[in-house]
């Protein structure tokens, strides 16, 4: 489901899928778990299947910007982070230069992700602290 | 699916029981699931903001840990 959503958004994912992206199918019990979350009205199919897969493969992190998915994932004791967290993590751990991190935050604020001006300012302040 | 065991005040329990008996819901679990889903949808932006703030603090703690 997640893959079909990606391909639907941008054919790049079908034509030039990065080699580090592995496609995996849900086993029966994971598929059942995802169906429960969907039927209960808690999660959309994409989020439900992604979460079920993260639990199935015992992922170190589950990355999502969906509040409901994050809440359910945390209840399942997964470590969860969103886009803001990934950018700041990259900066804090030396994977991003300051200019790259700032550019990514700006791009994020112009994307379809909901981020308040208050949080954007806090994230920028955090970047300044990280690179001070 | 995770099972939650919760305690509710007697009055609320009676109201829930009444809704089930009146046929509005199949059982008490269905009401609880619906209430949780409503809460999540109703507080989506507040939760989103809280989670983003959690991530900011998490990243800052990583920076501090490196020192």
Backbone of each chain as ProteinMPNN parsed JSONL, in Angstrom:
{"seq_chain_A": "XXXXXXXXXXXXXXXXXXXXXXXXXXXXXXXXXXXXXXXXXXXXXXXXXXXXXXXXXXXXXXXXXXXXXXXXXXXXXXXXXXXXXXXXXXXXXXXXXXXXXXXXXXXXXXXXXXXXXXXXXXXXXXXXXXXX", "coords_chain_A": {"N_chain_A": [[0.828, -1.211, 0.0], [1.882, 1.288, 0.867], [3.928, 1.579, -0.988], [2.448, 1.636, -3.378], [1.132, 4.033, -2.961], [3.28, 5.804, -3.016], [4.25, 5.473, -5.64], [2.023, 6.346, -6.995], [2.079, 9.025, -6.317], [4.489, 9.904, -7.368], [6.088, 8.868, -10.223], [8.76, 8.342, -10.179], [9.439, 6.619, -8.112], [8.827, 4.139, -9.114], [10.37, 3.966, -11.384], [13.019, 4.713, -10.696], [13.732, 3.564, -8.198], [15.447, 3.925, -5.177], [18.364, 1.998, -4.246], [18.562, 1.379, -1.601], [16.045, 1.098, -0.688], [13.886, -1.287, 0.425], [11.375, -3.509, -0.53], [8.779, -5.012, 1.257], [6.519, -7.606, 2.164], [3.533, -7.914, 4.161], [3.184, -10.323, 6.781], [0.724, -12.855, 7.623], [-0.34, -12.404, 10.266], [0.488, -9.796, 10.766], [-0.816, -8.422, 8.76], [-3.384, -8.786, 9.605], [-3.373, -7.357, 11.992], [-3.019, -4.782, 10.988], [-5.375, -4.434, 9.642], [-7.193, -4.376, 11.726], [-6.609, -1.881, 12.924], [-7.361, -0.222, 10.869], [-10.075, -0.813, 10.526], [-11.02, -0.059, 13.018], [-10.996, 2.571, 12.707], [-8.847, 4.043, 13.393], [-6.424, 4.323, 11.95], [-5.256, 5.181, 8.62], [-5.088, 3.13, 5.619], [-2.377, 3.109, 4.525], [-0.71, 4.059, 6.625], [-1.379, 2.197, 8.59], [-0.467, -0.232, 7.504], [2.24, 0.312, 7.197], [2.997, 0.641, 9.841], [2.41, -1.895, 10.873], [4.275, -3.368, 9.459], [6.657, -2.306, 10.438], [6.573, -3.242, 13.043], [6.609, -5.949, 12.518], [9.159, -6.391, 11.343], [10.678, -5.615, 13.401], [11.61, -2.9, 13.632], [14.096, -0.349, 14.181], [13.421, 2.325, 14.294], [10.341, 4.038, 13.733], [9.163, 5.974, 11.236], [7.118, 8.714, 10.883], [4.773, 11.304, 10.041], [2.254, 11.387, 10.77], [-0.098, 11.991, 13.162], [-1.897, 10.242, 14.456], [-0.897, 7.741, 13.743], [1.562, 7.876, 14.957], [0.879, 7.961, 17.626], [-0.359, 5.458, 18.024], [1.782, 3.807, 17.341], [3.615, 4.438, 19.336], [2.28, 3.416, 21.497], [2.67, 0.817, 20.943], [5.185, 0.548, 21.683], [7.237, 1.384, 19.973], [10.04, 3.267, 18.782], [9.488, 6.443, 17.71], [9.736, 8.92, 15.171], [9.443, 12.104, 13.475], [9.475, 14.132, 10.44], [10.659, 16.615, 11.164], [12.177, 15.815, 13.323], [13.948, 14.02, 12.087], [15.464, 15.693, 10.433], [16.691, 17.362, 12.346], [18.014, 15.444, 13.822], [19.852, 14.563, 11.918], [21.386, 16.839, 11.77], [22.353, 17.071, 14.394], [23.908, 14.812, 14.653], [25.904, 15.057, 12.869], [25.437, 14.406, 10.21], [24.343, 16.22, 8.514], [25.228, 19.337, 7.047], [25.135, 22.667, 8.364], [23.918, 24.451, 6.527], [22.568, 22.666, 4.874], [20.74, 21.485, 6.621], [19.223, 23.713, 7.356], [18.132, 24.416, 4.906], [16.601, 22.146, 4.402], [14.727, 22.307, 6.464], [13.379, 24.632, 5.71], [12.316, 23.789, 3.272], [10.617, 21.849, 4.209], [8.758, 23.385, 5.581], [7.426, 24.479, 3.507], [6.18, 22.4, 2.393], [3.546, 19.861, 2.168], [3.234, 19.142, 4.735], [1.861, 19.765, 7.939], [2.984, 22.336, 9.876], [3.454, 24.429, 12.559], [4.1, 28.0, 12.787], [5.269, 28.561, 15.139], [6.498, 26.156, 15.965], [8.251, 25.853, 13.867], [9.957, 27.976, 14.293], [11.023, 27.191, 16.76], [12.392, 24.925, 15.95], [14.315, 26.048, 14.28], [15.723, 27.542, 16.128], [16.723, 25.457, 17.641], [18.436, 24.334, 15.766], [20.341, 26.362, 15.58], [21.416, 26.149, 18.127], [22.464, 23.582, 18.019], [24.512, 23.876, 16.164], [26.131, 25.658, 17.414]], "CA_chain_A": [[0.0, 0.0, 0.0], [2.744, 2.47, 0.949], [4.627, 1.661, -2.26], [1.509, 2.106, -4.415], [0.884, 5.46, -2.722], [4.466, 6.537, -3.479], [4.267, 5.427, -7.112], [0.913, 7.201, -7.428], [2.472, 10.419, -6.137], [5.623, 10.229, -8.234], [6.539, 7.644, -10.919], [10.177, 8.153, -9.851], [9.582, 5.476, -7.207], [8.78, 2.897, -9.887], [11.454, 3.964, -12.371], [14.383, 4.827, -10.137], [13.669, 3.295, -6.748], [16.805, 3.813, -4.62], [18.712, 0.607, -3.901], [18.412, 1.151, -0.155], [14.629, 0.869, -0.363], [13.485, -2.691, 0.276], [9.929, -3.729, -0.438], [8.482, -6.229, 2.01], [5.077, -7.844, 2.32], [3.122, -8.241, 5.533], [2.758, -11.711, 6.989], [-0.72, -12.917, 7.904], [-0.74, -11.768, 11.53], [0.692, -8.341, 10.66], [-1.893, -7.916, 7.909], [-4.578, -8.795, 10.45], [-3.242, -6.225, 12.931], [-3.243, -3.515, 10.273], [-6.806, -4.387, 9.334], [-7.881, -3.964, 12.958], [-6.448, -0.425, 13.106], [-8.146, 0.457, 9.821], [-11.509, -0.994, 10.842], [-11.358, 0.697, 14.225], [-11.024, 3.977, 12.325], [-7.695, 4.73, 13.986], [-5.386, 4.642, 10.963], [-5.516, 4.968, 7.195], [-4.399, 1.89, 5.193], [-0.926, 3.275, 4.369], [-0.088, 4.155, 7.949], [-1.609, 0.935, 9.305], [0.417, -1.271, 6.967], [3.626, 0.682, 7.505], [3.221, 0.351, 11.259], [2.426, -3.357, 11.044], [5.56, -3.847, 8.93], [7.708, -1.897, 11.383], [6.517, -4.187, 14.169], [6.98, -7.274, 11.991], [10.62, -6.479, 11.128], [11.297, -5.062, 14.615], [12.367, -1.725, 13.184], [14.676, 0.495, 15.238], [12.602, 3.537, 14.318], [9.198, 4.14, 12.829], [9.12, 7.384, 10.857], [5.82, 9.158, 10.375], [4.293, 12.62, 10.456], [0.829, 11.225, 11.053], [-0.24, 12.0, 14.621], [-2.574, 9.021, 14.926], [0.036, 6.613, 13.575], [2.615, 8.0, 15.97], [0.287, 7.606, 18.919], [-0.541, 3.998, 18.069], [3.12, 3.19, 17.311], [4.218, 4.594, 20.662], [1.611, 2.441, 22.373], [3.273, -0.488, 20.628], [6.553, 0.68, 22.183], [8.219, 1.666, 18.928], [10.601, 4.615, 18.843], [8.914, 7.119, 16.542], [10.144, 10.291, 14.896], [8.862, 12.685, 12.27], [10.408, 14.818, 9.537], [11.438, 17.618, 11.906], [13.145, 15.052, 14.116], [14.984, 13.429, 11.215], [16.369, 16.773, 10.007], [17.503, 17.797, 13.482], [18.896, 14.31, 14.146], [20.933, 14.62, 10.934], [22.259, 17.952, 12.143], [22.984, 16.792, 15.695], [24.842, 13.685, 14.57], [26.944, 15.348, 11.882], [25.11, 13.949, 8.854], [23.972, 17.388, 7.715], [25.856, 20.624, 7.292], [24.132, 23.64, 8.824], [23.153, 24.976, 5.387], [21.667, 21.596, 4.394], [19.649, 21.336, 7.598], [18.355, 24.898, 7.255], [17.413, 24.312, 3.629], [15.601, 21.077, 4.555], [13.632, 22.828, 7.3], [12.615, 25.567, 4.88], [11.554, 22.994, 2.298], [9.555, 21.175, 4.975], [7.707, 24.361, 5.915], [6.668, 24.777, 2.278], [5.582, 21.145, 1.917], [2.158, 19.658, 2.614], [3.234, 18.825, 6.179], [1.414, 20.848, 8.802], [3.953, 22.72, 10.909], [3.098, 25.795, 12.956], [5.238, 28.927, 12.735], [5.906, 28.455, 16.464], [7.383, 24.983, 15.958], [9.318, 26.111, 12.893], [10.911, 28.858, 14.975], [11.718, 26.371, 17.779], [13.317, 24.03, 15.236], [15.43, 26.87, 13.812], [16.516, 27.854, 17.333], [17.439, 24.216, 17.987], [19.55, 24.206, 14.808], [21.389, 27.311, 15.989], [22.058, 25.569, 19.315], [23.236, 22.405, 17.598], [25.736, 24.277, 15.442], [26.876, 26.712, 18.134]], "C_chain_A": [[0.859, 1.257, 0.0], [3.451, 2.679, -0.388], [3.68, 2.168, -3.353], [1.199, 3.583, -4.225], [2.041, 6.295, -3.254], [4.503, 6.617, -5.0], [3.172, 6.334, -7.666], [1.287, 8.679, -7.35], [3.55, 10.831, -7.126], [6.161, 8.944, -8.885], [8.022, 7.344, -10.696], [10.364, 6.88, -9.031], [9.508, 4.143, -7.947], [10.019, 2.804, -10.792], [12.853, 3.95, -11.759], [14.388, 4.604, -8.625], [15.098, 3.14, -6.206], [17.101, 2.39, -4.135], [18.523, 0.319, -2.421], [16.951, 0.959, 0.263], [14.289, -0.595, -0.625], [11.974, -2.813, 0.404], [9.697, -5.027, 0.308], [6.971, -6.368, 2.159], [4.773, -8.17, 3.771], [2.823, -9.727, 5.644], [1.299, -11.684, 7.468], [-1.104, -12.18, 9.19], [-0.536, -10.253, 11.483], [-0.423, -7.714, 9.814], [-3.191, -7.809, 8.727], [-4.554, -7.603, 11.416], [-3.547, -4.913, 12.214], [-4.723, -3.333, 9.949], [-7.62, -3.93, 10.545], [-7.811, -2.45, 13.144], [-7.29, 0.332, 12.085], [-9.638, 0.392, 10.177], [-11.938, -0.203, 12.068], [-11.391, 2.198, 13.938], [-9.846, 4.755, 12.883], [-6.69, 5.187, 12.933], [-5.88, 4.447, 9.539], [-4.708, 3.74, 6.758], [-2.875, 2.015, 5.096], [-0.204, 3.272, 5.706], [-0.202, 2.824, 8.694], [-0.64, -0.153, 8.82], [1.885, -0.965, 7.264], [3.942, 0.35, 8.965], [3.304, -1.159, 11.51], [3.763, -3.93, 10.55], [6.707, -3.495, 9.88], [7.747, -2.853, 12.575], [7.002, -5.566, 13.729], [8.507, -7.417, 11.86], [11.407, -5.962, 12.344], [12.211, -3.874, 14.269], [12.923, -0.944, 14.374], [13.842, 1.753, 15.425], [11.409, 3.346, 13.392], [9.06, 5.623, 12.511], [7.766, 7.747, 10.268], [5.537, 10.576, 10.835], [2.806, 12.566, 10.769], [0.645, 11.054, 12.568], [-0.875, 10.715, 15.148], [-1.634, 7.826, 14.844], [1.123, 6.666, 14.643], [2.109, 7.575, 17.345], [0.169, 6.083, 19.052], [0.828, 3.297, 18.118], [3.788, 3.287, 18.68], [3.58, 3.65, 21.665], [2.184, 1.047, 22.158], [4.763, -0.501, 20.99], [7.614, 0.793, 21.087], [8.789, 3.067, 19.171], [10.172, 5.327, 17.559], [9.462, 8.538, 16.399], [9.497, 10.773, 13.609], [9.921, 13.437, 11.476], [11.279, 15.843, 10.263], [12.544, 16.917, 12.696], [14.28, 14.508, 13.268], [15.986, 14.509, 10.779], [17.293, 17.188, 11.163], [18.457, 16.689, 13.938], [20.113, 14.343, 13.214], [21.936, 15.721, 11.282], [23.048, 17.627, 13.417], [24.041, 15.701, 15.61], [25.879, 13.861, 13.447], [26.667, 14.831, 10.48], [24.753, 15.107, 7.925], [24.872, 18.574, 8.06], [24.748, 21.582, 7.741], [23.26, 24.127, 7.662], [22.163, 23.926, 4.868], [20.461, 21.455, 5.328], [18.671, 22.503, 7.496], [17.506, 24.837, 5.991], [16.302, 23.26, 3.736], [14.423, 21.552, 5.392], [12.743, 23.788, 6.5], [11.726, 24.802, 3.9], [10.373, 22.309, 2.988], [8.399, 22.138, 5.26], [6.872, 24.727, 4.692], [5.963, 23.536, 1.732], [4.145, 21.008, 2.432], [2.086, 19.311, 4.104], [2.744, 20.022, 6.983], [2.475, 21.096, 9.864], [3.671, 24.173, 11.269], [4.335, 26.685, 12.898], [6.013, 28.866, 14.054], [6.918, 27.306, 16.484], [8.554, 25.201, 14.996], [10.402, 26.978, 13.534], [11.715, 28.072, 16.021], [12.75, 25.454, 17.115], [14.538, 24.811, 14.752], [16.358, 27.247, 14.984], [17.348, 26.634, 17.729], [18.639, 24.024, 17.046], [20.704, 25.138, 15.193], [22.15, 26.765, 17.189], [22.97, 24.416, 18.936], [24.556, 22.813, 16.95], [26.531, 25.361, 16.177], [28.145, 26.131, 18.756]], "O_chain_A": [[0.607, 2.185, -0.768], [3.565, 3.806, -0.869], [4.055, 3.021, -4.158], [1.022, 4.311, -5.202], [1.835, 7.347, -3.86], [4.751, 7.676, -5.577], [3.366, 7.007, -8.678], [0.879, 9.483, -8.189], [3.541, 11.943, -7.654], [6.631, 8.043, -8.19], [8.491, 6.243, -10.983], [11.332, 6.146, -9.229], [10.049, 3.139, -7.484], [10.626, 1.744, -10.947], [13.751, 3.262, -12.245], [14.985, 5.376, -7.875], [15.869, 2.324, -6.71], [16.209, 1.677, -3.676], [18.346, -0.832, -2.021], [16.662, 0.69, 1.429], [14.391, -1.078, -1.753], [11.374, -2.282, 1.339], [10.346, -6.034, 0.024], [6.246, -5.379, 2.265], [5.635, -8.639, 4.514], [2.275, -10.326, 4.719], [0.726, -10.617, 7.686], [-2.075, -11.423, 9.208], [-1.302, -9.507, 12.092], [-0.906, -6.622, 10.113], [-3.977, -6.877, 8.561], [-5.566, -6.934, 11.63], [-4.236, -4.044, 12.748], [-5.249, -2.221, 9.98], [-8.601, -3.198, 10.412], [-8.808, -1.808, 13.475], [-7.857, 1.382, 12.384], [-10.354, 1.393, 10.134], [-13.074, 0.264, 12.153], [-11.761, 2.997, 14.798], [-9.841, 5.986, 12.852], [-6.165, 6.298, 13.007], [-6.791, 3.662, 9.28], [-3.757, 3.35, 7.436], [-2.156, 1.119, 5.539], [0.79, 2.568, 5.89], [0.745, 2.379, 9.342], [-0.071, -0.895, 9.621], [2.673, -1.868, 7.546], [5.019, -0.157, 9.279], [4.157, -1.63, 12.262], [4.309, -4.858, 11.147], [7.615, -4.298, 10.093], [8.82, -3.224, 13.052], [7.708, -6.257, 14.464], [9.07, -8.448, 12.227], [12.635, -5.883, 12.317], [13.403, -3.864, 14.575], [12.303, -0.884, 15.436], [13.586, 2.191, 16.547], [11.462, 2.601, 12.413], [8.864, 6.439, 13.413], [7.326, 7.159, 9.28], [6.005, 11.001, 11.892], [2.178, 13.598, 11.005], [1.156, 10.109, 13.171], [-0.44, 10.169, 16.162], [-1.579, 7.002, 15.756], [1.548, 5.636, 15.166], [2.814, 6.923, 18.116], [0.553, 5.505, 20.069], [1.007, 2.32, 18.845], [4.444, 2.348, 19.131], [4.245, 3.145, 22.57], [2.186, 0.211, 23.061], [5.495, -1.43, 20.649], [8.748, 0.348, 21.261], [8.103, 3.942, 19.699], [10.461, 4.862, 16.456], [9.627, 9.257, 17.385], [9.063, 9.983, 12.771], [11.109, 13.387, 11.796], [12.481, 15.934, 10.015], [13.689, 17.369, 12.729], [15.44, 14.533, 13.681], [17.195, 14.275, 10.757], [18.501, 17.344, 10.989], [19.571, 16.965, 14.384], [21.251, 14.174, 13.653], [23.147, 15.568, 11.118], [24.251, 17.878, 13.5], [24.971, 15.674, 16.415], [26.627, 12.937, 13.124], [27.568, 14.818, 9.641], [24.849, 14.988, 6.704], [25.228, 18.782, 9.22], [23.565, 21.323, 7.516], [22.037, 24.208, 7.779], [21.049, 24.266, 4.47], [19.322, 21.323, 4.882], [17.455, 22.317, 7.543], [16.32, 25.164, 6.005], [15.2, 23.458, 3.225], [13.27, 21.25, 5.087], [11.517, 23.754, 6.605], [10.55, 25.121, 3.723], [9.282, 22.204, 2.429], [7.228, 21.765, 5.192], [5.752, 25.222, 4.82], [5.241, 23.608, 0.738], [3.605, 21.925, 3.05], [0.995, 19.2, 4.665], [3.158, 21.155, 6.739], [2.822, 20.209, 10.643], [3.65, 25.044, 10.4], [5.466, 26.202, 12.952], [7.224, 29.084, 14.097], [8.043, 27.462, 16.958], [9.685, 24.796, 15.265], [11.597, 26.747, 13.347], [12.925, 28.258, 16.156], [13.838, 25.235, 17.648], [15.661, 24.309, 14.802], [17.582, 27.267, 14.855], [18.516, 26.754, 18.101], [19.716, 23.607, 17.474], [21.874, 24.761, 15.141], [23.371, 26.893, 17.271], [24.082, 24.281, 19.445], [25.587, 22.175, 17.163], [27.486, 25.915, 15.632], [28.904, 26.855, 19.4]]}, "seq_chain_B": "XXXXXXXXXXXXXXXXXXXXXXXXXXXXXXXXXXXXXXXXXXXXXXXXXXXXXXXXXXXXXXXXXXX", "coords_chain_B": {"N_chain_B": [[-3.673, -6.663, 17.868], [-3.596, -4.311, 20.484], [-4.678, -4.823, 23.846], [-6.52, -2.887, 26.032], [-6.971, -2.251, 29.468], [-9.271, -0.588, 31.259], [-10.393, 1.665, 33.861], [-13.514, 3.064, 34.622], [-15.602, 5.754, 35.842], [-18.513, 4.927, 37.842], [-20.94, 6.113, 36.995], [-20.426, 6.84, 34.343], [-19.938, 4.329, 33.312], [-22.474, 3.227, 33.489], [-23.851, 4.768, 31.654], [-22.558, 4.036, 29.309], [-23.204, 1.355, 29.208], [-25.932, 1.597, 28.874], [-26.064, 2.688, 26.303], [-25.147, 0.575, 24.801], [-27.094, -1.346, 25.367], [-29.254, -0.091, 24.237], [-28.737, -0.466, 21.673], [-27.065, 1.16, 20.193], [-24.386, 0.709, 19.995], [-22.301, -2.173, 19.371], [-20.904, -3.335, 21.446], [-19.128, -2.601, 24.58], [-16.449, -2.217, 24.023], [-16.432, -1.275, 21.433], [-17.44, 1.304, 21.68], [-15.424, 2.482, 23.177], [-13.252, 2.306, 21.414], [-14.15, 3.97, 19.365], [-14.358, 6.379, 20.729], [-11.674, 6.877, 21.332], [-10.612, 7.108, 18.757], [-11.991, 9.369, 17.88], [-10.956, 11.24, 19.629], [-8.268, 11.31, 18.862], [-8.516, 12.249, 16.201], [-9.755, 14.697, 16.66], [-7.84, 16.098, 18.073], [-5.69, 16.313, 16.467], [-3.908, 18.366, 15.471], [-2.841, 19.505, 17.785], [-1.577, 17.284, 18.862], [0.235, 16.75, 16.826], [1.873, 18.998, 16.981], [2.908, 18.656, 19.535], [4.344, 16.273, 19.184], [6.232, 17.083, 17.303], [7.624, 18.892, 18.821], [8.634, 17.177, 20.749], [10.448, 15.794, 19.179], [12.273, 17.796, 18.586], [13.395, 18.285, 21.093], [14.492, 15.79, 21.52], [16.497, 15.67, 19.526], [18.121, 17.73, 20.429], [18.985, 16.62, 22.794], [20.603, 14.62, 21.844], [22.658, 16.051, 20.803], [23.688, 17.153, 23.117], [24.513, 14.807, 24.351], [26.67, 14.098, 22.848], [28.622, 15.756, 23.672]], "CA_chain_B": [[-4.21, -5.439, 18.463], [-3.324, -4.236, 21.913], [-5.874, -4.773, 24.689], [-6.382, -1.947, 27.146], [-7.923, -2.482, 30.552], [-9.418, 0.74, 31.869], [-11.441, 1.837, 34.869], [-14.301, 4.285, 34.375], [-16.528, 6.029, 36.947], [-19.757, 4.149, 37.76], [-21.966, 6.806, 36.206], [-20.061, 6.726, 32.929], [-20.116, 2.915, 32.962], [-23.927, 3.026, 33.307], [-24.233, 5.407, 30.385], [-22.013, 3.199, 28.231], [-24.031, 0.142, 29.204], [-27.223, 1.993, 28.308], [-25.911, 2.866, 24.852], [-25.02, -0.763, 24.204], [-28.411, -1.993, 25.465], [-30.181, 0.561, 23.305], [-28.379, -0.89, 20.321], [-26.251, 2.14, 19.466], [-23.075, 0.087, 19.785], [-22.34, -3.631, 19.533], [-20.386, -3.653, 22.785], [-18.431, -1.484, 25.242], [-15.153, -2.004, 23.36], [-16.648, -0.471, 20.226], [-17.573, 2.706, 22.111], [-14.103, 2.949, 23.603], [-12.435, 2.503, 20.214], [-14.658, 5.145, 18.66], [-14.0, 7.56, 21.522], [-10.239, 7.113, 21.153], [-10.402, 7.582, 17.389], [-12.498, 10.746, 17.852], [-9.995, 12.074, 20.363], [-7.078, 11.484, 18.016], [-8.845, 13.125, 15.074], [-10.087, 16.028, 17.174], [-6.659, 16.764, 18.642], [-4.588, 16.012, 15.546], [-2.907, 19.431, 15.364], [-2.129, 19.628, 19.069], [-0.677, 16.131, 18.963], [1.304, 16.957, 15.84], [2.793, 19.99, 17.535], [3.589, 18.032, 20.672], [5.305, 15.292, 18.673], [7.342, 17.812, 16.671], [8.416, 19.452, 19.922], [9.363, 16.028, 21.33], [11.573, 15.499, 18.281], [13.272, 18.869, 18.741], [14.096, 18.015, 22.362], [15.267, 14.547, 21.308], [17.704, 16.011, 18.759], [19.008, 18.53, 21.291], [19.595, 15.716, 23.78], [21.664, 13.896, 21.143], [23.786, 16.976, 20.695], [24.266, 17.235, 24.462], [25.15, 13.521, 24.65], [27.938, 14.03, 22.11], [29.628, 16.616, 24.312]], "C_chain_B": [[-3.979, -5.455, 19.969], [-4.634, -4.147, 22.703], [-5.614, -3.824, 25.852], [-7.411, -2.281, 28.223], [-8.071, -1.14, 31.271], [-10.532, 0.747, 32.912], [-12.189, 3.122, 34.553], [-15.24, 4.501, 35.565], [-17.85, 5.28, 36.731], [-20.803, 4.784, 36.85], [-21.7, 6.666, 34.701], [-20.277, 5.287, 32.45], [-21.59, 2.623, 32.679], [-24.38, 3.58, 31.959], [-23.764, 4.573, 29.188], [-22.878, 1.947, 28.064], [-25.39, 0.43, 28.543], [-27.164, 2.12, 26.793], [-25.823, 1.517, 24.149], [-26.392, -1.452, 24.21], [-29.419, -1.395, 24.481], [-29.84, 0.234, 21.85], [-27.547, 0.096, 19.525], [-24.87, 1.579, 19.139], [-23.173, -1.41, 20.05], [-21.883, -4.037, 20.931], [-19.613, -2.449, 23.349], [-17.103, -1.171, 24.545], [-15.309, -1.101, 22.143], [-16.766, 1.014, 20.58], [-16.201, 3.274, 22.46], [-13.209, 3.233, 22.401], [-12.849, 3.776, 19.471], [-14.251, 6.426, 19.399], [-12.521, 7.894, 21.356], [-9.952, 7.689, 19.771], [-10.853, 9.044, 17.265], [-11.517, 11.698, 18.514], [-8.784, 12.376, 19.483], [-7.372, 12.443, 16.865], [-9.098, 14.565, 15.521], [-8.878, 16.803, 17.668], [-5.433, 16.596, 17.755], [-3.498, 17.093, 15.548], [-2.125, 19.615, 16.661], [-1.124, 18.489, 19.235], [0.526, 16.306, 18.047], [2.362, 17.912, 16.401], [3.597, 19.396, 18.695], [4.673, 17.059, 20.196], [6.51, 15.996, 18.034], [8.244, 18.417, 17.742], [9.231, 18.35, 20.606], [10.611, 15.726, 20.509], [12.682, 16.555, 18.403], [14.097, 18.607, 20.01], [14.98, 16.778, 22.25], [16.581, 14.876, 20.591], [18.674, 16.816, 19.619], [19.696, 17.64, 22.318], [20.723, 14.911, 23.131], [22.909, 14.766, 21.04], [24.493, 17.061, 22.045], [25.035, 15.966, 24.802], [26.517, 13.411, 23.984], [29.055, 14.809, 22.803], [30.49, 15.826, 25.288]], "O_chain_B": [[-4.147, -6.478, 20.632], [-5.578, -3.479, 22.281], [-4.616, -3.947, 26.562], [-8.573, -2.557, 27.924], [-7.103, -0.62, 31.827], [-11.472, -0.046, 32.857], [-11.578, 4.147, 34.252], [-15.632, 3.539, 36.225], [-18.255, 5.03, 35.596], [-21.458, 4.111, 36.054], [-22.606, 6.414, 33.908], [-20.737, 5.056, 31.332], [-21.921, 1.876, 31.758], [-25.165, 2.968, 31.234], [-24.475, 4.426, 28.194], [-23.228, 1.544, 26.955], [-25.913, -0.374, 27.77], [-28.087, 1.715, 26.087], [-26.351, 1.336, 23.052], [-26.806, -2.053, 23.22], [-30.302, -2.082, 23.967], [-30.562, 0.609, 20.926], [-27.336, -0.09, 18.326], [-24.265, 1.936, 18.128], [-24.002, -1.864, 20.838], [-22.42, -4.974, 21.522], [-19.465, -1.423, 22.686], [-16.682, -0.016, 24.481], [-14.446, -0.273, 21.852], [-16.252, 1.872, 19.862], [-15.863, 4.398, 22.088], [-12.507, 4.243, 22.353], [-12.008, 4.551, 19.015], [-13.857, 7.417, 18.785], [-12.156, 9.065, 21.251], [-9.164, 8.622, 19.621], [-10.182, 9.855, 16.626], [-11.276, 12.806, 18.034], [-8.337, 13.518, 19.37], [-6.579, 13.34, 16.582], [-8.708, 15.519, 14.848], [-8.89, 18.034, 17.68], [-4.296, 16.715, 18.21], [-2.309, 16.779, 15.617], [-0.917, 19.85, 16.647], [0.007, 18.687, 19.679], [1.668, 16.05, 18.428], [3.564, 17.668, 16.308], [4.804, 19.61, 18.812], [5.776, 17.028, 20.74], [7.652, 15.568, 18.198], [9.465, 18.452, 17.595], [10.379, 18.568, 20.993], [11.68, 15.443, 21.05], [13.869, 16.238, 18.331], [15.325, 18.697, 20.0], [16.074, 16.727, 22.812], [17.647, 14.415, 20.999], [19.887, 16.618, 19.555], [20.851, 17.874, 22.675], [21.695, 14.559, 23.8], [24.04, 14.298, 21.169], [25.721, 17.044, 22.121], [26.077, 16.021, 25.456], [27.41, 12.725, 24.483], [30.242, 14.577, 22.575], [31.387, 16.39, 25.915]]}, "name": "protein", "num_of_chains": 2, "seq": "XXXXXXXXXXXXXXXXXXXXXXXXXXXXXXXXXXXXXXXXXXXXXXXXXXXXXXXXXXXXXXXXXXXXXXXXXXXXXXXXXXXXXXXXXXXXXXXXXXXXXXXXXXXXXXXXXXXXXXXXXXXXXXXXXXXXXXXXXXXXXXXXXXXXXXXXXXXXXXXXXXXXXXXXXXXXXXXXXXXXXXXXXXXXXXXXXXXXXXX"}
